[in-house]
């Protein structure tokens, strides 16, 4: 009888030790957090525009760019994290202007928030820009503009005249009131025009130059 009991105890012991040890995961330690990974936030894929917008066609005519040398840019950019209601992005394969990008939101507060969020990790080096900072953030030249509900970005392959392109945007239908203008010549440092506090330096009125 004692032998039988001993055998049972030994069998139970080995049975317990051979059981796979339960792995405790971080998810098990977080109480009350049920995450539906099927609904996890991801960057939305931009629907490809089938043809150039009316504004881009008008801009091509104004800058004497052959429309056949313009193609839709469908890559994802930072502002699209914030679900703009309008996206218009074009790559130019002719001349100094390389790209034109425009994002529009339903209200000015959202557009301003996106603008400053983007500045917090801007350019190829993801540098944080504060209004007035003079930093080199891109090998190419660019103009970044904030209007009431819109953000516009232009990129250039060589030295450009910012005022010329800002007035072209205005003449093509963007209006004359900009809040912030940031521009950088290729491999140079950023320049700022804060139209929200100093309108004397802002190109508020359209001129054809």
Order of alpha helices (4+ residues) and beta strands (2+ residues): alpha-alpha-alpha-beta-beta-beta-alpha-beta-beta-alpha-beta-beta
